Amino acid sequence: MSFTAVLIICAESLGGHCVEVHDARGPYENESECIQRVLQIFQDTQLLLPPPYTSVEYKCDSKFKRA
């Protein structure tokens, strides 16, 4: 399996809406690598969209590799 990192941030500065930040580097071979990448994306996103956030979530979507 491979995993794709997605970060979901909700904030009042977004009009109470949420944004999904999709990783452009993956996919990753295991969930641990995916979670590490989500943390990097979160740190980078804080520079563009500073806190406070009403909600922060992540997904490591798994997809089967095709032969």
Chimera marker file (.cmm) of the C-alpha trace (Angstrom):
<marker_set name="trace">
<marker id="1" x="0.000" y="0.000" z="0.000" r="1" g="1" b="0" radius="0.5"/>
<marker id="2" x="0.957" y="3.610" z="-0.337" r="1" g="1" b="0" radius="0.5"/>
<marker id="3" x="-0.221" y="6.593" z="1.682" r="1" g="1" b="0" radius="0.5"/>
<marker id="4" x="-1.043" y="10.152" z="0.618" r="1" g="1" b="0" radius="0.5"/>
<marker id="5" x="-0.847" y="12.971" z="3.189" r="1" g="1" b="0" radius="0.5"/>
<marker id="6" x="-3.719" y="15.445" z="3.539" r="1" g="1" b="0" radius="0.5"/>
<marker id="7" x="-3.965" y="18.197" z="6.182" r="1" g="1" b="0" radius="0.5"/>
<marker id="8" x="-7.348" y="19.806" z="6.963" r="1" g="1" b="0" radius="0.5"/>
<marker id="9" x="-7.327" y="23.176" z="8.727" r="1" g="1" b="0" radius="0.5"/>
<marker id="10" x="-10.391" y="25.160" z="9.797" r="1" g="1" b="0" radius="0.5"/>
<marker id="11" x="-10.088" y="28.760" z="10.986" r="1" g="1" b="0" radius="0.5"/>
<marker id="12" x="-12.183" y="31.835" z="11.654" r="1" g="1" b="0" radius="0.5"/>
<marker id="13" x="-9.750" y="33.735" z="9.398" r="1" g="1" b="0" radius="0.5"/>
<marker id="14" x="-11.096" y="31.540" z="6.582" r="1" g="1" b="0" radius="0.5"/>
<marker id="15" x="-14.620" y="32.724" z="7.284" r="1" g="1" b="0" radius="0.5"/>
<marker id="16" x="-15.198" y="29.658" z="9.450" r="1" g="1" b="0" radius="0.5"/>
<marker id="17" x="-14.389" y="27.387" z="6.513" r="1" g="1" b="0" radius="0.5"/>
<marker id="18" x="-11.769" y="24.672" z="6.138" r="1" g="1" b="0" radius="0.5"/>
<marker id="19" x="-9.004" y="24.066" z="3.618" r="1" g="1" b="0" radius="0.5"/>
<marker id="20" x="-7.429" y="20.784" z="2.577" r="1" g="1" b="0" radius="0.5"/>
<marker id="21" x="-3.705" y="20.863" z="1.951" r="1" g="1" b="0" radius="0.5"/>
<marker id="22" x="-2.664" y="17.942" z="-0.268" r="1" g="1" b="0" radius="0.5"/>
<marker id="23" x="0.930" y="16.769" z="-0.313" r="1" g="1" b="0" radius="0.5"/>
<marker id="24" x="2.729" y="17.108" z="-3.632" r="1" g="1" b="0" radius="0.5"/>
<marker id="25" x="5.700" y="14.873" z="-2.722" r="1" g="1" b="0" radius="0.5"/>
<marker id="26" x="4.111" y="11.508" z="-1.815" r="1" g="1" b="0" radius="0.5"/>
<marker id="27" x="2.861" y="8.874" z="-1.816" r="1" g="1" b="0" radius="0.5"/>
<marker id="28" x="4.669" y="7.205" z="1.078" r="1" g="1" b="0" radius="0.5"/>
<marker id="29" x="5.349" y="3.528" z="1.619" r="1" g="1" b="0" radius="0.5"/>
<marker id="30" x="4.055" y="3.394" z="5.182" r="1" g="1" b="0" radius="0.5"/>
<marker id="31" x="1.734" y="5.332" z="7.472" r="1" g="1" b="0" radius="0.5"/>
<marker id="32" x="4.570" y="6.478" z="9.736" r="1" g="1" b="0" radius="0.5"/>
<marker id="33" x="6.281" y="8.328" z="6.853" r="1" g="1" b="0" radius="0.5"/>
<marker id="34" x="2.936" y="9.830" z="5.897" r="1" g="1" b="0" radius="0.5"/>
<marker id="35" x="2.353" y="11.153" z="9.429" r="1" g="1" b="0" radius="0.5"/>
<marker id="36" x="5.855" y="12.657" z="9.498" r="1" g="1" b="0" radius="0.5"/>
<marker id="37" x="5.046" y="14.446" z="6.240" r="1" g="1" b="0" radius="0.5"/>
<marker id="38" x="1.730" y="15.723" z="7.645" r="1" g="1" b="0" radius="0.5"/>
<marker id="39" x="3.668" y="17.296" z="10.529" r="1" g="1" b="0" radius="0.5"/>
<marker id="40" x="6.024" y="19.008" z="8.059" r="1" g="1" b="0" radius="0.5"/>
<marker id="41" x="3.072" y="20.308" z="6.040" r="1" g="1" b="0" radius="0.5"/>
<marker id="42" x="1.467" y="21.616" z="9.247" r="1" g="1" b="0" radius="0.5"/>
<marker id="43" x="4.629" y="23.514" z="10.211" r="1" g="1" b="0" radius="0.5"/>
<marker id="44" x="4.956" y="25.009" z="6.713" r="1" g="1" b="0" radius="0.5"/>
<marker id="45" x="1.271" y="25.920" z="6.550" r="1" g="1" b="0" radius="0.5"/>
<marker id="46" x="1.502" y="27.923" z="9.784" r="1" g="1" b="0" radius="0.5"/>
<marker id="47" x="3.743" y="30.403" z="7.943" r="1" g="1" b="0" radius="0.5"/>
<marker id="48" x="1.032" y="31.046" z="5.343" r="1" g="1" b="0" radius="0.5"/>
<marker id="49" x="-2.022" y="30.633" z="7.550" r="1" g="1" b="0" radius="0.5"/>
<marker id="50" x="-1.126" y="31.503" z="11.141" r="1" g="1" b="0" radius="0.5"/>
<marker id="51" x="-3.129" y="30.174" z="14.110" r="1" g="1" b="0" radius="0.5"/>
<marker id="52" x="-5.585" y="30.204" z="15.800" r="1" g="1" b="0" radius="0.5"/>
<marker id="53" x="-7.391" y="27.264" z="14.218" r="1" g="1" b="0" radius="0.5"/>
<marker id="54" x="-10.812" y="25.967" z="15.125" r="1" g="1" b="0" radius="0.5"/>
<marker id="55" x="-9.865" y="22.467" z="13.965" r="1" g="1" b="0" radius="0.5"/>
<marker id="56" x="-6.824" y="20.630" z="12.601" r="1" g="1" b="0" radius="0.5"/>
<marker id="57" x="-7.099" y="17.102" z="11.228" r="1" g="1" b="0" radius="0.5"/>
<marker id="58" x="-5.122" y="14.882" z="8.922" r="1" g="1" b="0" radius="0.5"/>
<marker id="59" x="-5.654" y="11.902" z="6.688" r="1" g="1" b="0" radius="0.5"/>
<marker id="60" x="-3.179" y="9.376" z="5.411" r="1" g="1" b="0" radius="0.5"/>
<marker id="61" x="-5.226" y="7.936" z="2.587" r="1" g="1" b="0" radius="0.5"/>
<marker id="62" x="-4.098" y="4.479" z="1.599" r="1" g="1" b="0" radius="0.5"/>
<marker id="63" x="-4.178" y="3.427" z="-1.995" r="1" g="1" b="0" radius="0.5"/>
<marker id="64" x="-3.183" y="0.088" z="-3.434" r="1" g="1" b="0" radius="0.5"/>
<marker id="65" x="-0.138" y="0.174" z="-5.667" r="1" g="1" b="0" radius="0.5"/>
<marker id="66" x="-0.785" y="-0.974" z="-9.192" r="1" g="1" b="0" radius="0.5"/>
<marker id="67" x="1.596" y="-3.417" z="-10.767" r="1" g="1" b="0" radius="0.5"/>
<link id1="1" id2="2" r="1" g="1" b="0" radius="0.2"/>
<link id1="2" id2="3" r="1" g="1" b="0" radius="0.2"/>
<link id1="3" id2="4" r="1" g="1" b="0" radius="0.2"/>
<link id1="4" id2="5" r="1" g="1" b="0" radius="0.2"/>
<link id1="5" id2="6" r="1" g="1" b="0" radius="0.2"/>
<link id1="6" id2="7" r="1" g="1" b="0" radius="0.2"/>
<link id1="7" id2="8" r="1" g="1" b="0" radius="0.2"/>
<link id1="8" id2="9" r="1" g="1" b="0" radius="0.2"/>
<link id1="9" id2="10" r="1" g="1" b="0" radius="0.2"/>
<link id1="10" id2="11" r="1" g="1" b="0" radius="0.2"/>
<link id1="11" id2="12" r="1" g="1" b="0" radius="0.2"/>
<link id1="12" id2="13" r="1" g="1" b="0" radius="0.2"/>
<link id1="13" id2="14" r="1" g="1" b="0" radius="0.2"/>
<link id1="14" id2="15" r="1" g="1" b="0" radius="0.2"/>
<link id1="15" id2="16" r="1" g="1" b="0" radius="0.2"/>
<link id1="16" id2="17" r="1" g="1" b="0" radius="0.2"/>
<link id1="17" id2="18" r="1" g="1" b="0" radius="0.2"/>
<link id1="18" id2="19" r="1" g="1" b="0" radius="0.2"/>
<link id1="19" id2="20" r="1" g="1" b="0" radius="0.2"/>
<link id1="20" id2="21" r="1" g="1" b="0" radius="0.2"/>
<link id1="21" id2="22" r="1" g="1" b="0" radius="0.2"/>
<link id1="22" id2="23" r="1" g="1" b="0" radius="0.2"/>
<link id1="23" id2="24" r="1" g="1" b="0" radius="0.2"/>
<link id1="24" id2="25" r="1" g="1" b="0" radius="0.2"/>
<link id1="25" id2="26" r="1" g="1" b="0" radius="0.2"/>
<link id1="26" id2="27" r="1" g="1" b="0" radius="0.2"/>
<link id1="27" id2="28" r="1" g="1" b="0" radius="0.2"/>
<link id1="28" id2="29" r="1" g="1" b="0" radius="0.2"/>
<link id1="29" id2="30" r="1" g="1" b="0" radius="0.2"/>
<link id1="30" id2="31" r="1" g="1" b="0" radius="0.2"/>
<link id1="31" id2="32" r="1" g="1" b="0" radius="0.2"/>
<link id1="32" id2="33" r="1" g="1" b="0" radius="0.2"/>
<link id1="33" id2="34" r="1" g="1" b="0" radius="0.2"/>
<link id1="34" id2="35" r="1" g="1" b="0" radius="0.2"/>
<link id1="35" id2="36" r="1" g="1" b="0" radius="0.2"/>
<link id1="36" id2="37" r="1" g="1" b="0" radius="0.2"/>
<link id1="37" id2="38" r="1" g="1" b="0" radius="0.2"/>
<link id1="38" id2="39" r="1" g="1" b="0" radius="0.2"/>
<link id1="39" id2="40" r="1" g="1" b="0" radius="0.2"/>
<link id1="40" id2="41" r="1" g="1" b="0" radius="0.2"/>
<link id1="41" id2="42" r="1" g="1" b="0" radius="0.2"/>
<link id1="42" id2="43" r="1" g="1" b="0" radius="0.2"/>
<link id1="43" id2="44" r="1" g="1" b="0" radius="0.2"/>
<link id1="44" id2="45" r="1" g="1" b="0" radius="0.2"/>
<link id1="45" id2="46" r="1" g="1" b="0" radius="0.2"/>
<link id1="46" id2="47" r="1" g="1" b="0" radius="0.2"/>
<link id1="47" id2="48" r="1" g="1" b="0" radius="0.2"/>
<link id1="48" id2="49" r="1" g="1" b="0" radius="0.2"/>
<link id1="49" id2="50" r="1" g="1" b="0" radius="0.2"/>
<link id1="50" id2="51" r="1" g="1" b="0" radius="0.2"/>
<link id1="51" id2="52" r="1" g="1" b="0" radius="0.2"/>
<link id1="52" id2="53" r="1" g="1" b="0" radius="0.2"/>
<link id1="53" id2="54" r="1" g="1" b="0" radius="0.2"/>
<link id1="54" id2="55" r="1" g="1" b="0" radius="0.2"/>
<link id1="55" id2="56" r="1" g="1" b="0" radius="0.2"/>
<link id1="56" id2="57" r="1" g="1" b="0" radius="0.2"/>
<link id1="57" id2="58" r="1" g="1" b="0" radius="0.2"/>
<link id1="58" id2="59" r="1" g="1" b="0" radius="0.2"/>
<link id1="59" id2="60" r="1" g="1" b="0" radius="0.2"/>
<link id1="60" id2="61" r="1" g="1" b="0" radius="0.2"/>
<link id1="61" id2="62" r="1" g="1" b="0" radius="0.2"/>
<link id1="62" id2="63" r="1" g="1" b="0" radius="0.2"/>
<link id1="63" id2="64" r="1" g="1" b="0" radius="0.2"/>
<link id1="64" id2="65" r="1" g="1" b="0" radius="0.2"/>
<link id1="65" id2="66" r="1" g="1" b="0" radius="0.2"/>
<link id1="66" id2="67" r="1" g="1" b="0" radius="0.2"/>
</marker_set>
